[in-house]
Amino acid sequence: MAKEVIYSSHAPEPIGPYSQAIMAGNTLFVSGQIPIDSATGNLVSGDITAETNQVMKNLKAVLEAAGMDFSHVVKCSIFLSDMNTFPKVNEAYGQYFKTNPPARETVQVSRLPKDVNVEISCIAVR
């Protein structure tokens, strides 16, 4: 099976040796996105709701580069630096999945890239 690198200039540049996403067959594997504003290159910080919305905007940009949207997402993984932020993250995240939300797990981790508070990855199917 061939794999295709998916890239969006409207999402942050990868900060390591990985692609924003890989399309394998009809399945899209989107790398974890952190709250970097691709227009400025700056981290969105200080408010977990704003950070989560930026992460979701980044995911949306990558999905759109593959000709998809949030309705195609079948699985998300949410990584938090502090599980106490879960209610606010969950509320912001939920705005992007009004019906038939994907499967998901949320875990607290000791540290995330660039010391951000939230990172989200997803898998989507065409």
Secondary structure, DSSP 8 states (H G I E B T S, - for coil): --EEEE--TTS---SSS--SEEEETTEEEEEEE-SB-TTT--B--S-HHHHHHHHHHHHHHHHHHTT--GGGEEEEEEEES-GGGHHHHHHHHHTT-SSS--EEEEEE-S--GGG-SEEEEEEEE-
